[in-house]
Amino acid sequence: MNLGQDVDASLAGTMSFMSNTMDPGNLEQLNRLAMRLPKLNPTERLGGLLFR
């Protein structure tokens, strides 16, 4: 599936979420949410959400 996301940013996001969960299903849900949230604040993009 092509979601138009930066692979490196997605991987960094997954790695940062691993401090909260190691469950693959939860990681997938967190990644999908993280991909949608930048639309609310496009100036920060994915990286602005991951490290708050």
mmCIF file as Biopython writes it, N, C-alpha, C and O atoms, coordinates in Angstrom:
data_model
#
loop_
_atom_site.group_PDB
_atom_site.id
_atom_site.type_symbol
_atom_site.label_atom_id
_atom_site.label_alt_id
_atom_site.label_comp_id
_atom_site.label_asym_id
_atom_site.label_entity_id
_atom_site.label_seq_id
_atom_site.pdbx_PDB_ins_code
_atom_site.Cartn_x
_atom_site.Cartn_y
_atom_site.Cartn_z
_atom_site.occupancy
_atom_site.B_iso_or_equiv
_atom_site.auth_seq_id
_atom_site.auth_asym_id
_atom_site.pdbx_PDB_model_num
ATOM 1   N N  . MET A ? 1  ? 0.848  -1.170 0.000  1.0 0.0 1  A 1 
ATOM 2   C CA . MET A ? 1  ? 0.000  0.000  0.000  1.0 0.0 1  A 1 
ATOM 3   C C  . MET A ? 1  ? 0.893  1.233  0.000  1.0 0.0 1  A 1 
ATOM 4   O O  . MET A ? 1  ? 1.811  1.327  0.815  1.0 0.0 1  A 1 
ATOM 5   N N  . ASN A ? 2  ? 0.643  2.167  -0.891 1.0 0.0 2  A 1 
ATOM 6   C CA . ASN A ? 2  ? 1.415  3.390  -0.980 1.0 0.0 2  A 1 
ATOM 7   C C  . ASN A ? 2  ? 0.641  4.508  -0.301 1.0 0.0 2  A 1 
ATOM 8   O O  . ASN A ? 2  ? -0.404 4.938  -0.789 1.0 0.0 2  A 1 
ATOM 9   N N  . LEU A ? 3  ? 1.159  4.974  0.824  1.0 0.0 3  A 1 
ATOM 10  C CA . LEU A ? 3  ? 0.494  6.040  1.565  1.0 0.0 3  A 1 
ATOM 11  C C  . LEU A ? 3  ? 1.197  7.376  1.398  1.0 0.0 3  A 1 
ATOM 12  O O  . LEU A ? 3  ? 0.813  8.364  2.024  1.0 0.0 3  A 1 
ATOM 13  N N  . GLY A ? 4  ? 2.220  7.414  0.561  1.0 0.0 4  A 1 
ATOM 14  C CA . GLY A ? 4  ? 2.916  8.659  0.317  1.0 0.0 4  A 1 
ATOM 15  C C  . GLY A ? 4  ? 3.722  9.154  1.508  1.0 0.0 4  A 1 
ATOM 16  O O  . GLY A ? 4  ? 3.903  10.361 1.673  1.0 0.0 4  A 1 
ATOM 17  N N  . GLN A ? 5  ? 4.202  8.246  2.331  1.0 0.0 5  A 1 
ATOM 18  C CA . GLN A ? 5  ? 4.947  8.618  3.527  1.0 0.0 5  A 1 
ATOM 19  C C  . GLN A ? 5  ? 6.432  8.377  3.332  1.0 0.0 5  A 1 
ATOM 20  O O  . GLN A ? 5  ? 6.836  7.512  2.555  1.0 0.0 5  A 1 
ATOM 21  N N  . ASP A ? 6  ? 7.233  9.140  4.037  1.0 0.0 6  A 1 
ATOM 22  C CA . ASP A ? 6  ? 8.681  8.969  4.057  1.0 0.0 6  A 1 
ATOM 23  C C  . ASP A ? 6  ? 8.994  7.708  4.857  1.0 0.0 6  A 1 
ATOM 24  O O  . ASP A ? 6  ? 8.641  7.615  6.033  1.0 0.0 6  A 1 
ATOM 25  N N  . VAL A ? 7  ? 9.649  6.743  4.231  1.0 0.0 7  A 1 
ATOM 26  C CA . VAL A ? 7  ? 9.932  5.460  4.880  1.0 0.0 7  A 1 
ATOM 27  C C  . VAL A ? 7  ? 10.795 5.663  6.126  1.0 0.0 7  A 1 
ATOM 28  O O  . VAL A ? 7  ? 10.546 5.044  7.160  1.0 0.0 7  A 1 
ATOM 29  N N  . ASP A ? 8  ? 11.798 6.518  6.033  1.0 0.0 8  A 1 
ATOM 30  C CA . ASP A ? 8  ? 12.675 6.760  7.184  1.0 0.0 8  A 1 
ATOM 31  C C  . ASP A ? 8  ? 11.904 7.381  8.345  1.0 0.0 8  A 1 
ATOM 32  O O  . ASP A ? 8  ? 12.120 7.011  9.499  1.0 0.0 8  A 1 
ATOM 33  N N  . ALA A ? 9  ? 11.009 8.319  8.052  1.0 0.0 9  A 1 
ATOM 34  C CA . ALA A ? 9  ? 10.199 8.941  9.109  1.0 0.0 9  A 1 
ATOM 35  C C  . ALA A ? 9  ? 9.254  7.917  9.732  1.0 0.0 9  A 1 
ATOM 36  O O  . ALA A ? 9  ? 9.050  7.923  10.946 1.0 0.0 9  A 1 
ATOM 37  N N  . SER A ? 10 ? 8.680  7.045  8.917  1.0 0.0 10 A 1 
ATOM 38  C CA . SER A ? 10 ? 7.786  6.012  9.443  1.0 0.0 10 A 1 
ATOM 39  C C  . SER A ? 10 ? 8.535  5.034  10.342 1.0 0.0 10 A 1 
ATOM 40  O O  . SER A ? 10 ? 8.035  4.633  11.392 1.0 0.0 10 A 1 
ATOM 41  N N  . LEU A ? 11 ? 9.731  4.657  9.921  1.0 0.0 11 A 1 
ATOM 42  C CA . LEU A ? 11 ? 10.541 3.761  10.736 1.0 0.0 11 A 1 
ATOM 43  C C  . LEU A ? 11 ? 10.925 4.421  12.052 1.0 0.0 11 A 1 
ATOM 44  O O  . LEU A ? 11 ? 10.872 3.786  13.105 1.0 0.0 11 A 1 
ATOM 45  N N  . ALA A ? 12 ? 11.312 5.696  11.998 1.0 0.0 12 A 1 
ATOM 46  C CA . ALA A ? 12 ? 11.648 6.420  13.223 1.0 0.0 12 A 1 
ATOM 47  C C  . ALA A ? 12 ? 10.434 6.499  14.142 1.0 0.0 12 A 1 
ATOM 48  O O  . ALA A ? 12 ? 10.562 6.404  15.363 1.0 0.0 12 A 1 
ATOM 49  N N  . GLY A ? 13 ? 9.262  6.672  13.548 1.0 0.0 13 A 1 
ATOM 50  C CA . GLY A ? 13 ? 8.036  6.707  14.343 1.0 0.0 13 A 1 
ATOM 51  C C  . GLY A ? 13 ? 7.775  5.388  15.042 1.0 0.0 13 A 1 
ATOM 52  O O  . GLY A ? 13 ? 7.450  5.352  16.228 1.0 0.0 13 A 1 
ATOM 53  N N  . THR A ? 14 ? 7.920  4.302  14.292 1.0 0.0 14 A 1 
ATOM 54  C CA . THR A ? 14 ? 7.723  2.980  14.878 1.0 0.0 14 A 1 
ATOM 55  C C  . THR A ? 14 ? 8.695  2.747  16.023 1.0 0.0 14 A 1 
ATOM 56  O O  . THR A ? 14 ? 8.316  2.235  17.077 1.0 0.0 14 A 1 
ATOM 57  N N  . MET A ? 15 ? 9.944  3.123  15.813 1.0 0.0 15 A 1 
ATOM 58  C CA . MET A ? 15 ? 10.955 2.940  16.860 1.0 0.0 15 A 1 
ATOM 59  C C  . MET A ? 15 ? 10.602 3.761  18.103 1.0 0.0 15 A 1 
ATOM 60  O O  . MET A ? 15 ? 10.777 3.283  19.224 1.0 0.0 15 A 1 
ATOM 61  N N  . SER A ? 16 ? 10.112 4.976  17.922 1.0 0.0 16 A 1 
ATOM 62  C CA . SER A ? 16 ? 9.764  5.799  19.079 1.0 0.0 16 A 1 
ATOM 63  C C  . SER A ? 16 ? 8.541  5.247  19.808 1.0 0.0 16 A 1 
ATOM 64  O O  . SER A ? 16 ? 8.445  5.368  21.029 1.0 0.0 16 A 1 
ATOM 65  N N  . PHE A ? 17 ? 7.604  4.641  19.069 1.0 0.0 17 A 1 
ATOM 66  C CA . PHE A ? 17 ? 6.418  4.067  19.699 1.0 0.0 17 A 1 
ATOM 67  C C  . PHE A ? 17 ? 6.737  2.800  20.488 1.0 0.0 17 A 1 
ATOM 68  O O  . PHE A ? 17 ? 5.963  2.407  21.361 1.0 0.0 17 A 1 
ATOM 69  N N  . MET A ? 18 ? 7.856  2.163  20.195 1.0 0.0 18 A 1 
ATOM 70  C CA . MET A ? 18 ? 8.215  0.928  20.886 1.0 0.0 18 A 1 
ATOM 71  C C  . MET A ? 18 ? 8.493  1.147  22.369 1.0 0.0 18 A 1 
ATOM 72  O O  . MET A ? 18 ? 8.508  0.185  23.138 1.0 0.0 18 A 1 
ATOM 73  N N  . SER A ? 19 ? 8.712  2.381  22.781 1.0 0.0 19 A 1 
ATOM 74  C CA . SER A ? 19 ? 8.873  2.640  24.212 1.0 0.0 19 A 1 
ATOM 75  C C  . SER A ? 19 ? 7.531  2.534  24.937 1.0 0.0 19 A 1 
ATOM 76  O O  . SER A ? 19 ? 7.486  2.427  26.162 1.0 0.0 19 A 1 
ATOM 77  N N  . ASN A ? 20 ? 6.429  2.566  24.162 1.0 0.0 20 A 1 
ATOM 78  C CA . ASN A ? 20 ? 5.090  2.458  24.744 1.0 0.0 20 A 1 
ATOM 79  C C  . ASN A ? 20 ? 4.478  1.075  24.588 1.0 0.0 20 A 1 
ATOM 80  O O  . ASN A ? 20 ? 3.728  0.625  25.454 1.0 0.0 20 A 1 
ATOM 81  N N  . THR A ? 21 ? 4.793  0.403  23.491 1.0 0.0 21 A 1 
ATOM 82  C CA . THR A ? 21 ? 4.216  -0.913 23.227 1.0 0.0 21 A 1 
ATOM 83  C C  . THR A ? 21 ? 5.112  -1.698 22.283 1.0 0.0 21 A 1 
ATOM 84  O O  . THR A ? 21 ? 5.809  -1.121 21.448 1.0 0.0 21 A 1 
ATOM 85  N N  . MET A ? 22 ? 5.088  -2.995 22.418 1.0 0.0 22 A 1 
ATOM 86  C CA . MET A ? 22 ? 5.798  -3.868 21.491 1.0 0.0 22 A 1 
ATOM 87  C C  . MET A ? 22 ? 4.807  -4.709 20.679 1.0 0.0 22 A 1 
ATOM 88  O O  . MET A ? 22 ? 5.213  -5.505 19.832 1.0 0.0 22 A 1 
ATOM 89  N N  . ASP A ? 23 ? 3.524  -4.532 20.935 1.0 0.0 23 A 1 
ATOM 90  C CA . ASP A ? 23 ? 2.485  -5.263 20.225 1.0 0.0 23 A 1 
ATOM 91  C C  . ASP A ? 23 ? 2.400  -4.767 18.781 1.0 0.0 23 A 1 
ATOM 92  O O  . ASP A ? 23 ? 2.155  -3.582 18.555 1.0 0.0 23 A 1 
ATOM 93  N N  . PRO A ? 24 ? 2.599  -5.649 17.802 1.0 0.0 24 A 1 
ATOM 94  C CA . PRO A ? 24 ? 2.585  -5.214 16.398 1.0 0.0 24 A 1 
ATOM 95  C C  . PRO A ? 24 ? 1.278  -4.549 15.979 1.0 0.0 24 A 1 
ATOM 96  O O  . PRO A ? 24 ? 1.293  -3.611 15.182 1.0 0.0 24 A 1 
ATOM 97  N N  . GLY A ? 25 ? 0.171  -5.012 16.491 1.0 0.0 25 A 1 
ATOM 98  C CA . GLY A ? 25 ? -1.117 -4.411 16.155 1.0 0.0 25 A 1 
ATOM 99  C C  . GLY A ? 25 ? -1.222 -2.990 16.665 1.0 0.0 25 A 1 
ATOM 100 O O  . GLY A ? 25 ? -1.717 -2.109 15.962 1.0 0.0 25 A 1 
ATOM 101 N N  . ASN A ? 26 ? -0.758 -2.761 17.889 1.0 0.0 26 A 1 
ATOM 102 C CA . ASN A ? 26 ? -0.773 -1.415 18.448 1.0 0.0 26 A 1 
ATOM 103 C C  . ASN A ? 26 ? 0.185  -0.498 17.696 1.0 0.0 26 A 1 
ATOM 104 O O  . ASN A ? 26 ? -0.129 0.668  17.456 1.0 0.0 26 A 1 
ATOM 105 N N  . LEU A ? 27 ? 1.350  -1.021 17.324 1.0 0.0 27 A 1 
ATOM 106 C CA . LEU A ? 27 ? 2.303  -0.218 16.567 1.0 0.0 27 A 1 
ATOM 107 C C  . LEU A ? 27 ? 1.709  0.204  15.221 1.0 0.0 27 A 1 
ATOM 108 O O  . LEU A ? 27 ? 1.897  1.338  14.780 1.0 0.0 27 A 1 
ATOM 109 N N  . GLU A ? 28 ? 1.002  -0.706 14.582 1.0 0.0 28 A 1 
ATOM 110 C CA . GLU A ? 28 ? 0.373  -0.372 13.302 1.0 0.0 28 A 1 
ATOM 111 C C  . GLU A ? 28 ? -0.670 0.730  13.478 1.0 0.0 28 A 1 
ATOM 112 O O  . GLU A ? 28 ? -0.736 1.666  12.680 1.0 0.0 28 A 1 
ATOM 113 N N  . GLN A ? 29 ? -1.482 0.613  14.524 1.0 0.0 29 A 1 
ATOM 114 C CA . GLN A ? 29 ? -2.506 1.630  14.775 1.0 0.0 29 A 1 
ATOM 115 C C  . GLN A ? 29 ? -1.872 2.983  15.084 1.0 0.0 29 A 1 
ATOM 116 O O  . GLN A ? 29 ? -2.342 4.012  14.598 1.0 0.0 29 A 1 
ATOM 117 N N  . LEU A ? 30 ? -0.815 2.993  15.884 1.0 0.0 30 A 1 
ATOM 118 C CA . LEU A ? 30 ? -0.132 4.241  16.207 1.0 0.0 30 A 1 
ATOM 119 C C  . LEU A ? 30 ? 0.467  4.873  14.957 1.0 0.0 30 A 1 
ATOM 120 O O  . LEU A ? 30 ? 0.397  6.089  14.780 1.0 0.0 30 A 1 
ATOM 121 N N  . ASN A ? 31 ? 1.056  4.054  14.091 1.0 0.0 31 A 1 
ATOM 122 C CA . ASN A ? 31 ? 1.628  4.573  12.848 1.0 0.0 31 A 1 
ATOM 123 C C  . ASN A ? 31 ? 0.562  5.162  11.948 1.0 0.0 31 A 1 
ATOM 124 O O  . ASN A ? 31 ? 0.756  6.229  11.365 1.0 0.0 31 A 1 
ATOM 125 N N  . ARG A ? 32 ? -0.548 4.485  11.833 1.0 0.0 32 A 1 
ATOM 126 C CA . ARG A ? 32 ? -1.632 5.005  10.985 1.0 0.0 32 A 1 
ATOM 127 C C  . ARG A ? 32 ? -2.163 6.325  11.529 1.0 0.0 32 A 1 
ATOM 128 O O  . ARG A ? 32 ? -2.440 7.245  10.760 1.0 0.0 32 A 1 
ATOM 129 N N  . LEU A ? 33 ? -2.307 6.425  12.840 1.0 0.0 33 A 1 
ATOM 130 C CA . LEU A ? 33 ? -2.748 7.678  13.449 1.0 0.0 33 A 1 
ATOM 131 C C  . LEU A ? 33 ? -1.711 8.773  13.226 1.0 0.0 33 A 1 
ATOM 132 O O  . LEU A ? 33 ? -2.064 9.907  12.904 1.0 0.0 33 A 1 
ATOM 133 N N  . ALA A ? 34 ? -0.447 8.441  13.394 1.0 0.0 34 A 1 
ATOM 134 C CA . ALA A ? 34 ? 0.621  9.423  13.204 1.0 0.0 34 A 1 
ATOM 135 C C  . ALA A ? 34 ? 0.675  9.918  11.756 1.0 0.0 34 A 1 
ATOM 136 O O  . ALA A ? 34 ? 1.060  11.062 11.515 1.0 0.0 34 A 1 
ATOM 137 N N  . MET A ? 35 ? 0.297  9.082  10.796 1.0 0.0 35 A 1 
ATOM 138 C CA . MET A ? 35 ? 0.292  9.501  9.397  1.0 0.0 35 A 1 
ATOM 139 C C  . MET A ? 35 ? -0.863 10.449 9.100  1.0 0.0 35 A 1 
ATOM 140 O O  . MET A ? 35 ? -0.768 11.286 8.203  1.0 0.0 35 A 1 
ATOM 141 N N  . ARG A ? 36 ? -1.954 10.317 9.853  1.0 0.0 36 A 1 
ATOM 142 C CA . ARG A ? 36 ? -3.113 11.180 9.617  1.0 0.0 36 A 1 
ATOM 143 C C  . ARG A ? 36 ? -3.015 12.506 10.355 1.0 0.0 36 A 1 
ATOM 144 O O  . ARG A ? 36 ? -3.516 13.515 9.858  1.0 0.0 36 A 1 
ATOM 145 N N  . LEU A ? 37 ? -2.396 12.534 11.508 1.0 0.0 37 A 1 
ATOM 146 C CA . LEU A ? 37 ? -2.367 13.736 12.327 1.0 0.0 37 A 1 
ATOM 147 C C  . LEU A ? 37 ? -1.654 14.935 11.703 1.0 0.0 37 A 1 
ATOM 148 O O  . LEU A ? 37 ? -2.085 16.062 11.947 1.0 0.0 37 A 1 
ATOM 149 N N  . PRO A ? 38 ? -0.601 14.765 10.920 1.0 0.0 38 A 1 
ATOM 150 C CA . PRO A ? 38 ? 0.059  15.948 10.347 1.0 0.0 38 A 1 
ATOM 151 C C  . PRO A ? 38 ? -0.853 16.800 9.464  1.0 0.0 38 A 1 
ATOM 152 O O  . PRO A ? 38 ? -0.558 17.968 9.209  1.0 0.0 38 A 1 
ATOM 153 N N  . LYS A ? 39 ? -1.938 16.230 9.009  1.0 0.0 39 A 1 
ATOM 154 C CA . LYS A ? 39 ? -2.867 17.018 8.206  1.0 0.0 39 A 1 
ATOM 155 C C  . LYS A ? 39 ? -3.500 18.123 9.042  1.0 0.0 39 A 1 
ATOM 156 O O  . LYS A ? 39 ? -3.955 19.129 8.497  1.0 0.0 39 A 1 
ATOM 157 N N  . LEU A ? 40 ? -3.533 17.945 10.357 1.0 0.0 40 A 1 
ATOM 158 C CA . LEU A ? 40 ? -4.065 18.982 11.238 1.0 0.0 40 A 1 
ATOM 159 C C  . LEU A ? 40 ? -3.052 20.111 11.446 1.0 0.0 40 A 1 
ATOM 160 O O  . LEU A ? 40 ? -3.435 21.256 11.689 1.0 0.0 40 A 1 
ATOM 161 N N  . ASN A ? 41 ? -1.757 19.784 11.351 1.0 0.0 41 A 1 
ATOM 162 C CA . ASN A ? 41 ? -0.697 20.772 11.505 1.0 0.0 41 A 1 
ATOM 163 C C  . ASN A ? 41 ? 0.394  20.474 10.478 1.0 0.0 41 A 1 
ATOM 164 O O  . ASN A ? 41 ? 1.434  19.913 10.825 1.0 0.0 41 A 1 
ATOM 165 N N  . PRO A ? 42 ? 0.165  20.845 9.216  1.0 0.0 42 A 1 
ATOM 166 C CA . PRO A ? 42 ? 1.079  20.441 8.143  1.0 0.0 42 A 1 
ATOM 167 C C  . PRO A ? 42 ? 2.478  21.046 8.230  1.0 0.0 42 A 1 
ATOM 168 O O  . PRO A ? 42 ? 3.389  20.549 7.567  1.0 0.0 42 A 1 
ATOM 169 N N  . THR A ? 43 ? 2.678  22.081 9.009  1.0 0.0 43 A 1 
ATOM 170 C CA . THR A ? 43 ? 4.012  22.682 9.075  1.0 0.0 43 A 1 
ATOM 171 C C  . THR A ? 43 ? 5.000  21.811 9.831  1.0 0.0 43 A 1 
ATOM 172 O O  . THR A ? 43 ? 6.202  21.901 9.582  1.0 0.0 43 A 1 
ATOM 173 N N  . GLU A ? 44 ? 4.529  20.967 10.749 1.0 0.0 44 A 1 
ATOM 174 C CA . GLU A ? 44 ? 5.416  20.123 11.519 1.0 0.0 44 A 1 
ATOM 175 C C  . GLU A ? 44 ? 5.594  18.736 10.935 1.0 0.0 44 A 1 
ATOM 176 O O  . GLU A ? 44 ? 6.584  18.065 11.226 1.0 0.0 44 A 1 
ATOM 177 N N  . ARG A ? 45 ? 4.660  18.300 10.124 1.0 0.0 45 A 1 
ATOM 178 C CA . ARG A ? 45 ? 4.718  16.986 9.505  1.0 0.0 45 A 1 
ATOM 179 C C  . ARG A ? 45 ? 4.841  15.873 10.544 1.0 0.0 45 A 1 
ATOM 180 O O  . ARG A ? 45 ? 4.556  16.105 11.719 1.0 0.0 45 A 1 
ATOM 181 N N  . LEU A ? 46 ? 5.254  14.686 10.146 1.0 0.0 46 A 1 
ATOM 182 C CA . LEU A ? 46 ? 5.291  13.517 11.016 1.0 0.0 46 A 1 
ATOM 183 C C  . LEU A ? 46 ? 6.282  13.679 12.164 1.0 0.0 46 A 1 
ATOM 184 O O  . LEU A ? 46 ? 5.975  13.305 13.295 1.0 0.0 46 A 1 
ATOM 185 N N  . GLY A ? 47 ? 7.438  14.217 11.900 1.0 0.0 47 A 1 
ATOM 186 C CA . GLY A ? 47 ? 8.461  14.346 12.936 1.0 0.0 47 A 1 
ATOM 187 C C  . GLY A ? 47 ? 8.024  15.206 14.103 1.0 0.0 47 A 1 
ATOM 188 O O  . GLY A ? 47 ? 8.450  14.959 15.232 1.0 0.0 47 A 1 
ATOM 189 N N  . GLY A ? 48 ? 7.200  16.194 13.875 1.0 0.0 48 A 1 
ATOM 190 C CA . GLY A ? 48 ? 6.723  17.054 14.948 1.0 0.0 48 A 1 
ATOM 191 C C  . GLY A ? 48 ? 5.817  16.328 15.926 1.0 0.0 48 A 1 
ATOM 192 O O  . GLY A ? 48 ? 5.682  16.741 17.078 1.0 0.0 48 A 1 
ATOM 193 N N  . LEU A ? 49 ? 5.205  15.261 15.477 1.0 0.0 49 A 1 
ATOM 194 C CA . LEU A ? 49 ? 4.300  14.509 16.345 1.0 0.0 49 A 1 
ATOM 195 C C  . LEU A ? 49 ? 5.025  13.441 17.153 1.0 0.0 49 A 1 
ATOM 196 O O  . LEU A ? 49 ? 4.636  13.139 18.282 1.0 0.0 49 A 1 
ATOM 197 N N  . LEU A ? 50 ? 6.045  12.888 16.594 1.0 0.0 50 A 1 
ATOM 198 C CA . LEU A ? 50 ? 6.651  11.708 17.182 1.0 0.0 50 A 1 
ATOM 199 C C  . LEU A ? 50 ? 7.457  11.994 18.436 1.0 0.0 50 A 1 
ATOM 200 O O  . LEU A ? 50 ? 7.551  11.135 19.313 1.0 0.0 50 A 1 
ATOM 201 N N  . PHE A ? 51 ? 8.024  13.149 18.539 1.0 0.0 51 A 1 
ATOM 202 C CA . PHE A ? 51 ? 8.974  13.387 19.602 1.0 0.0 51 A 1 
ATOM 203 C C  . PHE A ? 51 ? 8.489  14.435 20.588 1.0 0.0 51 A 1 
ATOM 204 O O  . PHE A ? 51 ? 9.283  15.246 21.066 1.0 0.0 51 A 1 
ATOM 205 N N  . ARG A ? 52 ? 7.219  14.434 20.897 1.0 0.0 52 A 1 
ATOM 206 C CA . ARG A ? 52 ? 6.647  15.359 21.880 1.0 0.0 52 A 1 
ATOM 207 C C  . ARG A ? 52 ? 6.468  14.668 23.195 1.0 0.0 52 A 1 
ATOM 208 O O  . ARG A ? 52 ? 5.998  15.278 24.155 1.0 0.0 52 A 1 
#
